[in-house]
């Protein structure tokens, strides 16, 4: 498990879950990005970022999420962002238009399932 004042990272079954809390702004977005990228091994299927406990997200935090999506995409890893309905984080992401770019979920369970299901091998028809 990796720790940062605003980040807790845990991983199992190929999916890394990062729970963020507090404020995400210009003062800490770069450090959080570094912590998150360092917490996702190359063999991981993807990363779930849980914003449920984030009280403030500014444009630097929005940029951070877009950058993480781009960088994980280069590694062929999925990014899912958990932002509960009616949360401040969800509203900020919607205002910024990122709901059209990022995969948003309302729970960690749903986000994890989406990553795991997208990486399952399709069943081949019997010969």
DOTIDREN-443399 format. One line per 2 residues: for each residue x negated, y negated, z negated of N, C-alpha, C. Coordinates in nm, 2 decimals, always signed. Atoms other than C-alpha are relative to their C-alpha. Example, Ala and Ser with C-alpha at 12.3 -4.5 7.8 and 13.67 -1.06 7.14 Angstrom:
REM residues 2
-0.09 +0.12 +0.00 -1.23 +0.45 -0.78 -0.09 -0.12 +0.00 ~ +0.09 +0.11 +0.00 -1.37 +0.11 -0.71 +0.08 -0.11 -0.08
***
This chain:
REM residues 127
-0.08 +0.12 +0.00 +0.00 +0.00 +0.00 -0.09 -0.12 +0.00 ~ +0.07 +0.12 -0.01 -0.13 -0.34 +0.10 +0.08 -0.12 -0.07
-0.07 +0.10 +0.07 -0.05 -0.65 -0.11 -0.06 -0.14 +0.05 ~ +0.03 +0.14 -0.02 -0.05 -1.02 -0.03 +0.11 -0.07 -0.09
-0.10 +0.06 +0.09 +0.14 -1.28 -0.25 +0.14 +0.01 +0.06 ~ -0.13 +0.00 -0.06 +0.43 -1.27 +0.00 +0.03 +0.13 +0.08
-0.01 -0.12 -0.08 +0.38 -0.92 +0.15 -0.02 +0.13 -0.07 ~ +0.02 -0.13 +0.04 +0.42 -0.56 +0.05 +0.02 +0.09 +0.12
-0.01 -0.09 -0.12 +0.34 -0.30 +0.31 -0.01 +0.15 -0.05 ~ +0.00 -0.14 +0.02 +0.42 +0.07 +0.29 +0.03 +0.07 +0.13
-0.03 -0.07 -0.12 +0.42 +0.33 +0.56 +0.01 +0.15 -0.02 ~ -0.02 -0.14 -0.01 +0.54 +0.68 +0.62 +0.07 +0.04 +0.13
-0.06 -0.06 -0.12 +0.65 +0.90 +0.91 -0.02 -0.09 +0.12 ~ +0.03 +0.08 -0.11 +0.48 +0.66 +1.15 +0.06 -0.13 +0.01
-0.06 +0.13 -0.01 +0.68 +0.36 +1.07 -0.05 -0.08 -0.13 ~ +0.04 +0.08 +0.11 +0.53 +0.08 +0.86 +0.11 -0.10 -0.03
-0.11 +0.09 +0.04 +0.77 -0.13 +0.65 -0.08 -0.11 -0.08 ~ +0.06 +0.11 +0.07 +0.65 -0.48 +0.54 +0.12 -0.08 -0.06
-0.10 +0.09 +0.06 +0.87 -0.66 +0.29 -0.06 -0.13 -0.04 ~ +0.05 +0.13 +0.02 +0.82 -1.03 +0.29 +0.09 -0.07 -0.10
-0.08 +0.07 +0.10 +0.93 -1.27 +0.01 -0.05 -0.14 -0.01 ~ +0.04 +0.14 +0.02 +0.92 -1.63 -0.08 +0.01 -0.09 +0.12
+0.00 +0.09 -0.11 +0.84 -1.90 +0.17 -0.11 +0.04 +0.10 ~ +0.09 -0.03 -0.11 +0.68 -1.84 +0.51 -0.01 -0.13 +0.08
+0.01 +0.13 -0.07 +0.54 -2.16 +0.65 -0.15 -0.01 +0.05 ~ +0.13 +0.03 -0.06 +0.23 -2.32 +0.81 -0.12 +0.04 -0.10
+0.11 -0.03 +0.10 +0.03 -2.27 +0.48 -0.04 +0.14 -0.01 ~ +0.03 -0.14 +0.02 +0.05 -1.89 +0.49 +0.03 +0.09 +0.12
-0.04 -0.08 -0.11 +0.18 -1.77 +0.83 -0.12 +0.08 +0.06 ~ +0.12 -0.06 -0.06 -0.17 -1.70 +0.97 -0.05 +0.11 -0.08
+0.05 -0.10 +0.09 -0.28 -1.51 +0.67 +0.10 +0.12 -0.01 ~ -0.09 -0.11 -0.01 +0.04 -1.30 +0.67 -0.01 +0.08 +0.12
+0.02 -0.07 -0.12 -0.01 -1.22 +1.03 -0.11 +0.09 +0.00 ~ +0.12 -0.08 +0.01 -0.36 -1.10 +0.96 +0.03 +0.12 -0.09
-0.03 -0.11 +0.10 -0.23 -0.89 +0.66 +0.09 +0.11 +0.07 ~ -0.09 -0.09 -0.06 +0.05 -0.74 +0.87 -0.07 +0.09 +0.11
+0.07 -0.07 -0.11 -0.17 -0.65 +1.17 -0.10 +0.10 -0.06 ~ +0.09 -0.09 +0.06 -0.42 -0.50 +0.94 +0.06 +0.12 -0.07
-0.08 -0.10 +0.07 -0.15 -0.29 +0.77 +0.06 +0.10 +0.09 ~ -0.07 -0.09 -0.10 -0.03 -0.12 +1.09 -0.11 +0.08 +0.08
+0.10 -0.08 -0.08 -0.26 +0.16 +1.21 +0.04 +0.02 +0.14 ~ -0.02 -0.02 -0.15 -0.30 +0.23 +1.58 +0.10 +0.11 +0.03
-0.08 -0.12 -0.03 -0.12 +0.56 +1.55 +0.15 -0.02 -0.05 ~ -0.13 +0.03 +0.04 +0.19 +0.40 +1.39 +0.10 -0.02 +0.12
-0.10 +0.02 -0.10 +0.51 +0.40 +1.59 +0.05 -0.14 +0.01 ~ -0.04 +0.14 +0.00 +0.60 +0.05 +1.49 +0.00 -0.06 -0.14
+0.00 +0.08 +0.12 +0.65 -0.21 +1.22 +0.14 -0.06 -0.02 ~ -0.13 +0.06 +0.05 +0.97 -0.31 +1.03 -0.04 -0.12 -0.09
+0.02 +0.11 +0.09 +0.95 -0.66 +0.88 +0.13 -0.04 -0.06 ~ -0.13 +0.02 +0.08 +1.21 -0.71 +0.61 -0.01 -0.15 -0.05
+0.00 +0.14 +0.05 +1.29 -1.08 +0.56 +0.11 -0.02 -0.10 ~ -0.11 +0.01 +0.09 +1.57 -1.01 +0.31 -0.03 -0.09 -0.12
+0.04 +0.08 +0.12 +1.38 -1.18 +0.02 -0.07 -0.13 +0.04 ~ +0.06 +0.12 -0.04 +1.25 -1.47 +0.23 +0.09 -0.12 -0.03
-0.08 +0.11 +0.04 +1.38 -1.80 +0.09 -0.01 -0.12 +0.10 ~ +0.02 +0.11 -0.10 +1.23 -2.03 +0.36 -0.09 +0.05 +0.11
+0.07 -0.04 -0.12 +1.11 -1.97 +0.71 +0.00 -0.12 +0.10 ~ +0.01 +0.11 -0.09 +0.98 -2.26 +0.92 -0.05 +0.04 +0.14
+0.04 -0.04 -0.13 +0.86 -2.28 +1.28 -0.13 +0.08 +0.01 ~ +0.12 -0.09 +0.00 +0.52 -2.13 +1.19 +0.04 +0.14 -0.03
-0.04 -0.13 +0.02 +0.70 -1.83 +1.06 +0.07 +0.06 +0.12 ~ -0.07 -0.04 -0.12 +0.91 -1.81 +1.37 -0.11 +0.04 +0.11
+0.11 -0.03 -0.09 +0.59 -1.83 +1.58 -0.08 +0.13 -0.04 ~ +0.07 -0.12 +0.05 +0.43 -1.56 +1.36 +0.07 +0.12 +0.05
-0.07 -0.11 -0.04 +0.71 -1.32 +1.44 -0.01 +0.03 +0.15 ~ +0.02 -0.01 -0.14 +0.69 -1.39 +1.81 -0.14 +0.05 +0.04
+0.13 -0.04 -0.03 +0.32 -1.34 +1.81 -0.02 +0.15 -0.04 ~ +0.01 -0.14 +0.04 +0.35 -1.01 +1.61 +0.07 +0.09 +0.10
-0.07 -0.08 -0.10 +0.60 -0.88 +1.87 -0.09 +0.01 +0.12 ~ +0.09 +0.00 -0.12 +0.36 -0.97 +2.15 -0.12 +0.09 -0.03
+0.12 -0.08 +0.03 +0.05 -0.82 +1.98 +0.03 +0.15 -0.02 ~ -0.04 -0.14 +0.02 +0.23 -0.50 +1.87 +0.04 +0.06 +0.14
-0.04 -0.05 -0.14 +0.37 -0.47 +2.23 -0.12 +0.05 +0.08 ~ +0.12 -0.04 -0.07 +0.02 -0.46 +2.36 -0.06 +0.13 -0.05
+0.05 -0.12 +0.06 -0.05 -0.17 +2.13 +0.11 +0.11 +0.02 ~ -0.11 -0.10 -0.03 +0.27 +0.01 +2.25 +0.07 +0.04 -0.13
-0.07 -0.02 +0.13 +0.43 -0.03 +1.90 +0.12 -0.09 +0.00 ~ -0.13 +0.07 +0.01 +0.78 -0.14 +1.82 +0.00 -0.10 -0.12
-0.02 +0.09 +0.12 +0.87 -0.44 +1.60 +0.15 -0.02 -0.01 ~ -0.14 +0.02 +0.03 +1.21 -0.46 +1.43 -0.01 -0.10 -0.12
-0.01 +0.10 +0.10 +1.30 -0.76 +1.21 +0.13 +0.02 -0.08 ~ -0.13 -0.01 +0.08 +1.55 -0.72 +0.92 +0.03 -0.14 -0.05
-0.05 +0.13 +0.05 +1.74 -1.04 +0.86 +0.15 +0.02 -0.02 ~ -0.14 -0.03 +0.03 +2.07 -0.98 +0.68 +0.09 -0.12 +0.06
-0.10 +0.09 -0.05 +2.38 -1.15 +0.83 +0.02 -0.11 -0.11 ~ -0.02 +0.11 +0.09 +2.44 -1.50 +0.68 -0.12 -0.04 -0.08
+0.12 +0.04 +0.07 +2.08 -1.52 +0.55 -0.06 -0.12 +0.07 ~ +0.07 +0.12 -0.06 +1.87 -1.83 +0.60 -0.09 +0.04 +0.11
+0.10 -0.05 -0.10 +1.61 -1.63 +0.79 +0.08 +0.03 +0.13 ~ -0.08 -0.03 -0.12 +1.88 -1.50 +1.04 +0.04 -0.13 +0.07
-0.04 +0.12 -0.06 +2.01 -1.85 +1.09 -0.12 -0.07 +0.07 ~ +0.12 +0.07 -0.06 +1.66 -1.99 +1.16 -0.04 +0.08 +0.13
+0.03 -0.08 -0.12 +1.59 -1.70 +1.41 +0.10 -0.03 +0.11 ~ -0.11 +0.02 -0.11 +1.92 -1.76 +1.59 -0.02 -0.14 +0.06
+0.02 +0.14 -0.05 +1.86 -2.14 +1.61 -0.12 +0.00 +0.09 ~ +0.12 +0.00 -0.08 +1.51 -2.07 +1.75 +0.02 +0.09 +0.13
-0.03 -0.08 -0.12 +1.67 -1.83 +2.01 -0.08 +0.14 -0.01 ~ +0.07 -0.13 +0.01 +1.46 -1.53 +1.88 +0.08 +0.12 +0.00
-0.09 -0.12 +0.00 +1.76 -1.30 +1.85 +0.01 +0.06 +0.14 ~ +0.00 -0.05 -0.14 +1.73 -1.27 +2.23 -0.13 +0.06 +0.03
+0.13 -0.05 -0.03 +1.36 -1.18 +2.21 -0.03 +0.12 -0.10 ~ +0.03 -0.10 +0.11 +1.32 -0.98 +1.88 +0.12 +0.09 -0.02
-0.10 -0.10 +0.04 +1.51 -0.67 +1.78 +0.03 -0.03 -0.15 ~ -0.05 +0.03 +0.14 +1.71 -0.78 +1.47 +0.09 +0.10 -0.05
-0.09 -0.09 +0.07 +1.87 -0.55 +1.22 +0.04 -0.06 -0.13 ~ -0.05 +0.05 +0.13 +2.06 -0.60 +0.90 -0.05 +0.09 -0.12
+0.06 -0.08 +0.11 +1.89 -0.32 +0.70 -0.13 +0.07 +0.05 ~ +0.12 -0.07 -0.03 +1.56 -0.15 +0.68 +0.03 +0.14 +0.05
-0.04 -0.13 -0.04 +1.73 +0.19 +0.72 +0.03 +0.00 +0.15 ~ -0.04 +0.01 -0.15 +1.88 +0.09 +1.06 -0.13 -0.03 +0.08
+0.12 +0.04 -0.07 +1.55 -0.07 +1.17 -0.10 +0.12 +0.02 ~ +0.08 -0.12 +0.00 +1.35 +0.25 +1.08 +0.05 +0.10 +0.10
-0.07 -0.10 -0.09 +1.60 +0.47 +1.26 -0.02 -0.04 +0.14 ~ +0.02 +0.05 -0.14 +1.58 +0.26 +1.57 -0.14 +0.03 +0.06
+0.14 -0.02 -0.04 +1.20 +0.29 +1.59 -0.02 +0.15 +0.02 ~ +0.02 -0.15 +0.00 +1.21 +0.67 +1.51 +0.07 +0.06 +0.12
-0.08 -0.06 -0.11 +1.49 +0.74 +1.77 -0.06 -0.04 +0.13 ~ +0.05 +0.04 -0.13 +1.32 +0.54 +2.04 -0.13 +0.07 +0.04
+0.12 -0.07 -0.02 +1.01 +0.75 +2.00 +0.01 +0.15 +0.01 ~ -0.02 -0.14 -0.01 +1.17 +1.09 +2.00 -0.01 +0.05 +0.15
+0.01 -0.06 -0.14 +1.09 +1.32 +2.30 +0.14 +0.03 +0.04 ~ -0.13 -0.04 -0.05 +1.40 +1.36 +2.52 +0.00 +0.15 +0.02
-0.02 -0.14 -0.02 +1.53 +1.71 +2.53 +0.01 +0.04 +0.15 ~ +0.00 -0.04 -0.14 +1.46 +1.89 +2.85 +0.11 +0.10 +0.02
-0.11 -0.10 -0.02 +1.75 +2.09 +3.01 -0.07 +0.14 +0.01 ~ +0.06 -0.13 -0.01 +1.70 +2.46 +2.99 -0.02 +0.04 +0.14
+0.03 -0.04 -0.14 +1.55 +2.63 +3.30 +0.10 +0.10 +0.05
***
